[in-house]
């Protein structure tokens, strides 16, 4: 990652580590079960969970795999994830400090690579996908689960501005078409793209999780209240009594496989 982006990510998520471990939006959700089902594990596989955050994906895969390596760029986040996962009794999860765009793992060393609710923080997603492809064995599976931008450029610019305002370490949500192109360019074959999964966020706790200063939170709220009708509809911005109650973003799950040559 570029140094300035890397430092913002480490600062932002280091400070918010315990909040992300406790976040219901990260700890729960049907998408975790979908990821495990799509992997089709038989118990002997090695799984790499990139940008593990609170460790929720690593924990979900642990009962179904031989070993899970949970990696993250931020030391404090990795330590919080380890405390959480160990507290849940998982013994086959190993924790490694790693940059998603320069993974410190050997070629063809994992059966499955997962990434969940993280790639929108990566400044060079093409490098990340190439790294994921490199560490996968032939026949291995890549699973991506992240919020995505609409294909419409104006709507995409709107939601990326909202996300970056709330969290300065946000880089960009990509549209599904761009993810498909990056995955294909890395030599992986897309086997499944889910429907867009809509997740609603209560505005106040969503902003507070990243410790937004009160003045900035209020400014973002005013900006959302003045949003164009197309954006209000696309992101289901709900306002009551002159306050933003909630907004929604779309997520997709993509499964791809490394060909056996």
Backbone bond lengths (Angstrom), bond angles and torsions (degrees), N, CA, C in turn:
res aa  C-N    CA-C-N  psi(-1)  N-CA   C-N-CA  omega(-1)  CA-C   N-CA-C  phi
1 X - - - 1.457 - - 1.526 110.26 -
2 X 1.326 116.93 150.78 1.447 120.26 174.12 1.527 108.88 -60.85
3 X 1.360 118.44 140.44 1.459 120.66 -171.47 1.520 114.65 -56.42
4 X 1.346 118.77 -41.36 1.459 118.57 -176.59 1.514 111.44 -67.96
5 X 1.339 117.57 -39.33 1.460 120.51 177.84 1.521 109.90 -66.32
6 X 1.316 116.50 -42.91 1.456 120.83 179.35 1.528 110.80 -58.45
7 X 1.302 116.67 -44.00 1.466 119.94 -179.67 1.521 111.79 -65.88
8 X 1.345 117.36 -37.56 1.466 119.64 177.64 1.525 110.86 -65.13
9 X 1.318 115.88 -42.34 1.467 119.86 178.59 1.521 110.23 -60.95
10 X 1.335 116.81 -47.58 1.462 119.90 -178.53 1.521 111.83 -63.19
11 X 1.335 116.88 -41.69 1.463 119.92 179.73 1.515 111.35 -66.59
12 X 1.328 116.52 -45.48 1.457 120.86 -175.96 1.520 111.32 -66.21
13 X 1.321 116.37 -47.80 1.455 119.65 -174.46 1.519 112.67 -83.67
14 X 1.317 117.45 -24.63 1.452 118.43 172.74 1.516 111.19 -62.26
15 X 1.334 115.64 -43.25 1.463 120.23 179.84 1.518 112.36 -70.04
16 X 1.346 116.63 -28.62 1.472 120.50 -174.24 1.525 112.84 -102.95
17 X 1.326 118.28 10.94 1.464 121.48 -170.52 1.527 113.14 -54.37
18 X 1.314 117.10 -52.28 1.470 119.26 -176.61 1.526 111.31 -66.85
19 X 1.332 117.76 -32.22 1.475 120.00 177.61 1.516 110.79 -66.33
20 X 1.317 117.33 -33.59 1.461 119.82 178.72 1.521 111.62 -74.98
21 X 1.309 118.18 -34.11 1.461 120.48 174.36 1.528 110.01 -61.40
22 X 1.342 116.44 -40.20 1.458 121.38 -176.92 1.521 113.73 -85.53
23 X 1.338 118.29 -9.81 1.464 121.74 -175.08 1.523 111.53 -63.99
24 X 1.328 116.39 121.58 1.462 120.60 179.23 1.521 111.29 -62.54
25 X 1.323 117.21 -35.06 1.452 120.74 -179.71 1.515 113.42 -64.68
26 X 1.339 116.94 -25.15 1.453 121.11 178.05 1.527 111.52 -96.53
27 X 1.329 117.00 -34.60 1.458 120.87 -176.08 1.515 113.07 -77.51
28 X 1.331 116.72 -25.90 1.459 120.25 -175.43 1.521 109.32 -125.20
29 X 1.307 115.06 175.06 1.454 119.89 177.48 1.515 111.41 129.98
30 X 1.330 115.94 143.05 1.454 121.09 179.29 1.523 111.90 -62.71
31 X 1.332 117.00 -21.14 1.464 118.91 -176.69 1.523 112.17 -64.68
32 X 1.325 118.44 -31.00 1.466 120.03 178.32 1.524 110.60 -62.37
33 X 1.321 116.39 -46.24 1.467 119.83 178.44 1.523 110.97 -64.86
34 X 1.336 117.08 -36.87 1.458 120.16 178.32 1.526 111.15 -63.92
35 X 1.327 117.10 -41.50 1.461 120.39 178.48 1.524 110.95 -61.01
36 X 1.316 116.57 -46.61 1.467 120.36 -179.92 1.523 110.25 -62.12
37 X 1.332 117.22 -43.01 1.464 120.49 -179.83 1.530 111.13 -63.66
38 X 1.326 116.80 -42.74 1.464 120.37 -179.10 1.529 112.08 -64.92
39 X 1.312 117.33 -29.51 1.464 120.62 179.66 1.521 112.06 -69.15
40 X 1.331 117.10 -30.99 1.466 120.91 178.60 1.520 113.25 58.65
41 X 1.308 117.22 42.94 1.463 121.19 -175.83 1.527 111.85 -68.10
42 X 1.339 114.36 148.72 1.470 120.78 177.68 1.524 112.27 -115.82
43 X 1.320 117.15 1.73 1.451 120.56 173.07 1.509 115.64 108.76
44 X 1.340 117.77 -14.47 1.474 119.81 -177.08 1.533 112.34 -103.03
45 X 1.309 118.16 -2.03 1.458 121.43 -170.66 1.533 114.14 -79.90
46 X 1.352 113.58 152.86 1.464 121.27 168.88 1.520 107.55 -100.23
47 X 1.317 115.88 129.63 1.466 122.57 -176.89 1.523 108.88 -117.64
48 X 1.324 115.89 135.46 1.463 121.43 172.29 1.516 108.27 -110.97
49 X 1.327 116.70 122.22 1.463 121.50 174.56 1.521 108.13 -104.81
50 X 1.331 115.98 109.01 1.463 122.45 -176.16 1.527 109.78 -85.48
51 X 1.342 116.46 139.25 1.467 121.83 -178.97 1.523 109.37 52.85
52 X 1.313 115.35 58.12 1.469 122.30 -170.96 1.522 113.74 -63.05
53 X 1.356 117.96 -21.41 1.461 118.94 179.79 1.511 110.66 60.36
54 X 1.330 116.82 -124.35 1.463 121.01 -179.74 1.514 114.72 -75.49
55 X 1.339 117.97 -2.66 1.458 120.99 177.48 1.516 114.98 87.81
56 X 1.329 117.21 9.29 1.467 119.61 -173.81 1.523 112.87 -67.62
57 X 1.326 117.27 -38.44 1.463 119.29 179.37 1.523 110.54 -70.05
58 X 1.313 116.37 -43.04 1.468 119.91 177.23 1.522 110.88 -57.73
59 X 1.311 116.44 -42.13 1.468 120.74 179.42 1.521 110.95 -65.09
60 X 1.334 117.67 -39.92 1.459 120.94 -179.73 1.523 111.61 -64.15
61 X 1.339 117.06 -34.64 1.460 120.49 -178.29 1.530 113.15 -84.45
62 X 1.318 117.71 -21.80 1.468 121.23 -172.74 1.529 114.20 -54.53
63 X 1.340 120.94 -43.20 1.469 118.95 -178.50 1.517 114.18 -68.25
64 X 1.324 117.73 -13.26 1.464 121.48 -172.74 1.522 113.27 -109.31
65 X 1.335 118.03 -1.67 1.458 122.04 -173.97 1.523 111.11 -125.73
66 X 1.326 115.31 162.63 1.459 119.73 174.27 1.518 110.53 -72.82
67 X 1.358 115.63 -43.58 1.455 121.11 179.56 1.518 109.24 -149.54
68 X 1.326 116.09 142.71 1.459 122.46 172.71 1.517 107.64 -121.70
69 X 1.322 115.51 128.27 1.457 120.58 173.13 1.524 107.12 -103.63
70 X 1.322 116.48 117.29 1.459 122.62 178.72 1.518 108.25 -99.08
71 X 1.335 116.25 117.83 1.460 119.61 -177.73 1.517 110.32 -116.89
72 X 1.326 115.53 152.18 1.459 120.72 177.49 1.520 108.61 -158.99
73 X 1.323 115.08 153.72 1.468 121.88 179.67 1.522 112.62 -78.08
74 X 1.339 117.10 -25.67 1.457 122.18 -169.61 1.520 111.29 -103.12
75 X 1.328 119.24 115.54 1.468 120.76 -177.11 1.525 113.97 -56.13
76 X 1.336 117.48 -44.49 1.466 119.40 -178.45 1.522 111.38 -64.77
77 X 1.322 117.57 -37.68 1.447 120.61 177.69 1.528 110.67 -66.15
78 X 1.318 116.51 -42.54 1.460 120.53 179.45 1.527 110.82 -62.86
79 X 1.330 116.61 -40.26 1.464 120.14 178.42 1.522 111.26 -65.77
80 X 1.337 117.11 -40.41 1.465 120.43 177.94 1.522 110.51 -65.05
81 X 1.331 116.93 -40.81 1.463 120.64 178.05 1.523 110.77 -63.12
82 X 1.323 117.19 -41.72 1.464 119.76 179.94 1.525 110.94 -63.75
83 X 1.327 117.91 -42.29 1.463 119.99 177.98 1.525 110.21 -60.75
84 X 1.330 116.00 -42.71 1.456 120.47 -178.77 1.530 111.38 -65.73
85 X 1.319 116.96 -50.45 1.467 120.74 -176.28 1.526 110.95 -65.54
86 X 1.333 117.11 -43.26 1.466 119.59 177.59 1.536 110.32 -63.10
87 X 1.327 116.49 -36.16 1.461 120.32 178.25 1.509 113.35 -65.01
88 X 1.345 116.54 -23.01 1.461 120.85 176.81 1.530 112.33 -88.59
89 X 1.312 116.81 0.93 1.460 121.00 174.29 1.514 115.78 91.45
90 X 1.329 119.27 2.66 1.463 121.13 -179.27 1.526 110.12 -75.71
91 X 1.314 116.47 124.10 1.460 121.29 -177.39 1.527 113.64 -108.13
92 X 1.331 117.54 -9.48 1.469 120.05 -175.55 1.521 112.35 -104.03
93 X 1.343 116.52 24.59 1.458 121.42 177.89 1.527 108.49 -110.42
94 X 1.328 115.71 127.21 1.458 122.05 177.59 1.528 108.29 -110.97
95 X 1.313 117.10 145.17 1.460 122.08 -173.73 1.530 109.87 -114.76
96 X 1.348 114.97 128.48 1.468 120.53 -175.68 1.528 110.08 -134.80
97 X 1.327 115.77 130.88 1.459 121.07 173.66 1.525 108.12 -72.82
98 X 1.339 117.09 126.52 1.465 119.19 -175.54 1.518 111.16 -159.32
99 X 1.327 114.73 144.60 1.457 123.56 172.07 1.525 106.86 -87.35
100 X 1.323 117.23 127.09 1.463 121.42 -177.52 1.517 112.64 -60.02
101 X 1.325 116.97 -24.74 1.460 120.80 -176.42 1.528 113.04 -97.92
102 X 1.329 116.48 3.63 1.473 122.09 176.64 1.523 107.43 -152.09
103 X 1.320 116.14 67.86 1.463 121.03 -172.52 1.532 111.13 -67.76
104 X 1.332 117.57 132.13 1.469 120.68 -176.93 1.524 112.77 -87.74
105 X 1.331 116.31 46.82 1.456 121.30 -176.37 1.531 109.25 -127.46
106 X 1.321 115.28 153.59 1.458 120.82 -176.71 1.525 111.64 -70.68
107 X 1.324 115.09 157.09 1.456 120.33 174.51 1.532 109.86 -57.92
108 X 1.336 115.60 144.65 1.467 122.32 172.50 1.529 112.87 51.98
109 X 1.340 116.70 42.89 1.465 120.21 -176.12 1.521 114.02 -106.79
110 X 1.342 118.04 -2.00 1.464 120.70 -179.65 1.527 110.74 -132.24
111 X 1.325 114.24 148.51 1.465 121.27 175.97 1.518 112.08 -86.30
112 X 1.325 116.76 -30.03 1.463 122.60 -178.37 1.521 108.49 -140.46
113 X 1.325 116.84 136.98 1.464 122.75 170.82 1.518 107.44 -121.11
114 X 1.326 116.46 125.97 1.458 121.71 179.39 1.518 110.05 -117.63
115 X 1.330 115.42 153.26 1.466 121.82 170.96 1.512 106.93 -150.67
116 X 1.329 117.15 130.42 1.465 120.95 -173.76 1.531 110.19 -136.67
117 X 1.306 115.57 126.47 1.473 123.99 175.50 1.526 111.14 51.63
118 X 1.332 115.95 49.13 1.465 120.12 -177.47 1.520 114.65 -144.52
119 X 1.336 121.25 -36.15 1.467 119.34 -170.66 1.522 115.41 -60.45
120 X 1.331 118.21 -18.70 1.467 118.61 176.65 1.536 111.96 -67.85
121 X 1.328 116.79 -6.42 1.467 121.28 174.18 1.526 112.21 -96.54
122 X 1.324 118.54 -3.57 1.461 121.11 -174.67 1.526 109.50 -89.14
123 X 1.323 119.05 124.08 1.465 120.40 179.76 1.518 113.93 -72.40
124 X 1.322 117.71 -21.89 1.463 120.86 -178.65 1.532 108.82 -132.36
125 X 1.326 117.95 75.11 1.468 119.66 -176.34 1.521 113.68 -60.66
126 X 1.331 117.39 -28.60 1.468 119.03 177.37 1.531 110.39 -62.49
127 X 1.331 117.10 -40.28 1.467 120.28 178.30 1.525 110.39 -65.20
128 X 1.328 116.51 -40.01 1.462 119.73 178.41 1.522 111.08 -60.97
129 X 1.326 117.63 -48.81 1.460 120.36 -178.07 1.531 110.23 -62.91
130 X 1.331 116.82 -39.38 1.460 120.14 177.20 1.532 111.30 -62.38
131 X 1.321 116.90 -39.71 1.461 121.09 177.27 1.532 111.05 -66.33
132 X 1.316 116.81 -42.21 1.465 120.00 177.37 1.523 110.31 -59.90
133 X 1.338 116.19 -43.23 1.462 120.06 178.67 1.529 111.12 -64.15
134 X 1.326 116.43 -38.75 1.466 120.08 -178.57 1.519 112.39 -62.30
135 X 1.341 117.49 -43.22 1.469 119.83 -175.09 1.524 112.82 -83.15
136 X 1.337 117.72 -7.68 1.458 120.40 176.35 1.518 110.87 -79.68
137 X 1.304 116.82 140.92 1.462 120.48 171.28 1.527 108.59 -74.42
138 X 1.326 119.08 159.41 1.461 120.74 173.12 1.536 110.43 -56.84
139 X 1.303 115.83 131.76 1.459 121.05 -175.12 1.514 113.49 89.05
140 X 1.342 116.77 -7.12 1.462 120.92 -178.68 1.517 112.41 -72.15
141 X 1.328 114.90 163.80 1.464 121.90 -171.40 1.524 111.04 -115.39
142 X 1.320 114.88 134.77 1.470 123.10 173.78 1.520 107.68 -108.88
143 X 1.346 116.31 127.76 1.463 122.27 -179.65 1.517 109.46 -123.46
144 X 1.315 115.93 119.12 1.467 122.65 179.39 1.518 109.29 -116.12
145 X 1.321 116.35 131.77 1.469 123.28 179.59 1.527 106.13 -137.04
146 X 1.334 116.49 107.82 1.464 118.21 -176.53 1.517 109.85 -154.88
147 X 1.335 114.80 161.71 1.458 118.08 173.98 1.518 108.95 -72.88
148 X 1.328 114.79 143.11 1.457 120.98 -174.88 1.516 109.82 -123.70
149 X 1.314 114.92 155.78 1.457 121.49 175.83 1.520 109.40 -89.85
150 X 1.329 117.36 153.08 1.463 119.14 172.20 1.526 110.60 -63.35
151 X 1.313 115.65 160.28 1.463 120.08 176.98 1.531 110.67 -69.13
152 X 1.330 117.84 -27.65 1.453 122.40 178.24 1.535 109.70 -66.59
153 X 1.334 117.23 125.22 1.460 121.20 -173.28 1.525 112.88 -63.49
154 X 1.338 117.82 -39.07 1.464 119.80 -178.49 1.520 111.40 -68.52
155 X 1.325 116.54 -41.62 1.465 119.67 177.34 1.527 110.22 -65.66
156 X 1.320 116.82 -39.63 1.467 120.56 178.70 1.528 110.81 -62.46
157 X 1.333 116.75 -43.09 1.467 120.22 179.31 1.525 110.90 -63.76
158 X 1.318 116.75 -37.27 1.470 121.04 -179.87 1.533 110.34 -62.68
159 X 1.342 117.39 -52.95 1.467 118.64 -174.39 1.522 110.76 -69.94
160 X 1.324 118.01 -31.09 1.468 118.68 177.00 1.524 111.31 -69.72
161 X 1.335 116.97 -33.50 1.466 118.56 175.36 1.529 110.36 -66.75
162 X 1.325 117.25 -41.98 1.470 121.02 178.09 1.527 109.96 -59.08
163 X 1.335 116.19 -48.86 1.470 120.38 -176.48 1.531 111.43 -63.79
164 X 1.329 117.22 -42.33 1.461 120.32 -179.07 1.522 111.91 -70.24
165 X 1.332 116.71 -31.46 1.473 121.00 177.07 1.517 109.43 -65.07
166 X 1.304 115.76 -44.44 1.460 120.34 179.24 1.524 111.61 -68.98
167 X 1.332 116.42 -39.69 1.455 121.41 -172.58 1.528 108.86 -136.76
168 X 1.325 118.95 103.19 1.473 121.52 -176.71 1.525 114.02 -61.68
169 X 1.331 117.88 -13.89 1.462 119.32 178.14 1.528 111.98 -85.69
170 X 1.324 117.30 -5.07 1.461 120.89 175.16 1.519 109.35 -67.78
171 X 1.319 116.71 134.70 1.464 120.88 177.14 1.521 109.77 -103.77
172 X 1.344 117.85 -66.09 1.451 119.10 -179.21 1.516 110.47 -168.32
173 X 1.318 115.95 133.48 1.459 121.45 166.08 1.528 107.25 -80.04
174 X 1.311 116.74 131.25 1.454 121.08 179.60 1.529 110.34 -95.25
175 X 1.328 118.03 150.31 1.466 119.62 170.94 1.529 109.84 -74.38
176 X 1.317 116.29 160.53 1.461 120.72 -178.13 1.521 111.08 -58.47
177 X 1.332 117.73 -39.21 1.462 120.30 -178.51 1.518 111.43 -59.75
178 X 1.320 117.53 -36.29 1.466 120.15 179.93 1.515 111.13 -72.07
179 X 1.337 116.69 -39.31 1.463 119.01 176.08 1.526 110.33 -61.16
180 X 1.315 117.05 -43.16 1.472 120.20 178.96 1.534 110.21 -57.89
181 X 1.321 116.39 -43.79 1.453 120.79 -177.94 1.531 111.36 -66.10
182 X 1.328 117.60 -42.44 1.465 120.72 179.95 1.523 111.28 -65.75
183 X 1.314 116.23 -40.51 1.466 120.46 -179.86 1.527 110.37 -65.78
184 X 1.326 116.43 -43.11 1.464 119.76 177.74 1.524 111.18 -64.06
185 X 1.334 116.83 -39.64 1.472 120.70 -179.76 1.525 111.68 -64.56
186 X 1.327 116.87 -26.84 1.466 120.89 178.40 1.526 112.01 -83.45
187 X 1.333 116.90 0.13 1.458 120.81 176.67 1.504 115.17 87.81
188 X 1.333 117.07 15.29 1.461 121.51 178.75 1.528 110.01 -100.37
189 X 1.327 115.91 149.73 1.456 121.79 179.48 1.525 110.08 -102.09
190 X 1.321 117.19 119.10 1.464 121.38 178.07 1.523 109.63 -70.56
191 X 1.325 115.81 126.03 1.469 121.07 -179.88 1.523 112.98 -110.00
192 X 1.337 116.59 -21.15 1.466 118.86 -176.06 1.515 109.53 -156.99
193 X 1.318 116.28 133.52 1.458 122.69 170.01 1.520 106.53 -129.15
194 X 1.306 116.69 120.49 1.460 120.35 -178.62 1.524 110.70 -69.97
195 X 1.317 115.16 164.35 1.454 119.23 165.33 1.523 107.80 -62.47
196 X 1.324 116.14 159.56 1.462 118.98 176.40 1.524 108.90 -67.79
197 X 1.312 115.97 124.68 1.467 122.66 -179.87 1.524 107.71 -96.31
198 X 1.309 117.13 119.29 1.462 120.54 -176.33 1.526 109.73 -91.15
199 X 1.320 115.92 126.82 1.457 121.61 176.80 1.518 109.16 -117.57
200 X 1.320 116.16 128.74 1.461 121.48 177.95 1.523 109.54 -97.10
201 X 1.334 115.80 141.56 1.459 122.14 179.12 1.518 109.47 -121.11
202 X 1.324 117.22 130.81 1.457 120.04 168.14 1.528 107.07 -68.33
203 X 1.318 116.60 125.20 1.457 120.38 -168.06 1.530 113.10 -59.08
204 X 1.332 118.06 -49.73 1.468 119.84 -172.77 1.526 112.74 -61.09
205 X 1.343 120.55 -53.26 1.467 118.58 179.35 1.521 113.38 -66.32
206 X 1.334 116.53 -30.25 1.469 120.74 177.32 1.531 109.97 -62.73
207 X 1.321 117.23 -43.41 1.467 121.11 178.22 1.520 111.19 -71.89
208 X 1.309 116.78 -40.55 1.462 120.68 -175.34 1.522 112.55 -68.97
209 X 1.354 117.24 -26.04 1.461 119.53 -179.53 1.523 111.13 -60.82
210 X 1.332 117.30 -29.15 1.452 120.70 177.04 1.524 112.12 -97.84
211 X 1.325 116.16 14.67 1.469 121.76 175.54 1.525 112.09 54.58
212 X 1.337 116.72 44.13 1.460 119.80 176.82 1.521 110.31 -61.86
213 X 1.319 119.49 134.97 1.465 119.92 172.39 1.525 109.56 -58.36
214 X 1.325 116.31 146.51 1.465 121.17 -174.99 1.523 111.77 -56.27
215 X 1.338 116.56 -40.15 1.459 119.69 -178.28 1.529 111.29 -65.88
216 X 1.324 116.78 -39.20 1.461 120.35 179.07 1.522 111.56 -69.97
217 X 1.333 115.88 -39.27 1.466 119.67 177.37 1.530 110.20 -61.58
218 X 1.330 116.26 -42.35 1.464 120.40 179.22 1.527 110.96 -65.68
219 X 1.332 117.03 -38.68 1.463 120.56 179.31 1.527 111.11 -66.33
220 X 1.325 116.50 -41.95 1.462 120.09 177.13 1.520 110.67 -63.33
221 X 1.323 116.10 -40.90 1.467 119.63 179.20 1.529 110.89 -61.87
222 X 1.325 117.65 -43.16 1.466 120.53 178.05 1.519 110.88 -61.91
223 X 1.317 116.11 -40.10 1.466 120.71 -179.05 1.529 110.10 -65.12
224 X 1.339 116.61 -41.03 1.458 120.34 178.06 1.525 111.32 -65.65
225 X 1.323 116.93 -37.64 1.468 120.39 179.14 1.527 111.41 -64.56
226 X 1.326 116.89 -25.60 1.464 121.19 -179.61 1.531 112.38 -98.53
227 X 1.321 117.57 12.52 1.459 121.11 -175.22 1.522 111.78 -64.05
228 X 1.332 117.68 148.35 1.470 121.04 175.04 1.530 111.02 -60.10
229 X 1.319 115.39 152.75 1.466 119.99 -176.87 1.524 112.36 -56.85
230 X 1.330 117.13 -37.22 1.462 119.92 -179.69 1.525 111.02 -62.31
231 X 1.333 117.18 -36.93 1.461 121.18 179.26 1.527 111.15 -73.97
232 X 1.321 116.27 -39.62 1.469 120.42 176.69 1.521 109.61 -57.29
233 X 1.339 116.28 -43.91 1.461 120.49 -178.98 1.525 111.27 -70.35
234 X 1.322 116.77 -44.49 1.463 120.34 -175.23 1.521 112.43 -65.48
235 X 1.330 116.50 -36.99 1.461 120.22 -175.65 1.527 112.75 -110.02
236 X 1.324 115.23 13.83 1.469 122.18 173.48 1.530 111.43 47.51
237 X 1.329 114.77 51.21 1.465 119.93 179.07 1.522 108.67 -74.31
238 X 1.306 116.16 117.86 1.463 122.26 -177.71 1.524 108.68 -108.28
239 X 1.322 116.40 124.25 1.469 121.46 179.41 1.520 109.29 -120.47
240 X 1.325 116.47 143.77 1.462 123.06 176.80 1.517 108.44 -141.78
241 X 1.324 116.41 128.54 1.455 120.62 177.10 1.509 113.50 59.36
242 X 1.316 117.03 34.31 1.453 120.04 179.37 1.508 114.85 76.17
243 X 1.321 117.45 15.53 1.469 122.19 177.84 1.521 109.19 -126.67
244 X 1.323 116.14 149.18 1.458 120.30 175.01 1.522 108.45 -81.03
245 X 1.311 114.43 121.92 1.468 119.48 178.56 1.532 111.32 -88.43
246 X 1.331 116.88 -44.99 1.464 119.71 -176.98 1.522 110.53 -159.44
247 X 1.313 114.48 164.72 1.457 122.41 171.71 1.519 107.53 -148.64
248 X 1.322 116.41 164.77 1.461 120.59 -175.22 1.520 110.80 -129.47
249 X 1.317 115.35 151.22 1.456 121.42 172.67 1.519 108.43 -132.38
250 X 1.323 115.80 160.48 1.454 121.00 -179.55 1.519 112.40 -101.10
251 X 1.316 115.69 142.73 1.457 123.06 177.57 1.526 108.86 -123.37
252 X 1.311 116.62 151.95 1.459 120.59 170.57 1.524 109.41 -133.84
253 X 1.315 114.65 156.18 1.463 122.51 171.15 1.522 106.95 -114.68
254 X 1.322 116.01 128.53 1.459 121.74 178.51 1.526 108.44 -120.91
255 X 1.308 114.97 131.43 1.470 121.28 174.86 1.519 108.27 -113.09
256 X 1.322 116.30 130.16 1.456 121.87 176.42 1.513 108.98 -134.72
257 X 1.326 115.24 158.27 1.462 120.25 -177.98 1.524 110.77 -127.97
258 X 1.340 115.78 143.43 1.461 120.24 175.18 1.520 108.33 -83.08
259 X 1.316 117.62 123.01 1.464 119.32 -176.23 1.527 112.20 -62.59
260 X 1.321 114.25 152.26 1.459 121.36 172.13 1.529 106.54 -94.86
261 X 1.306 116.47 112.06 1.471 120.31 -177.04 1.518 111.52 -87.74
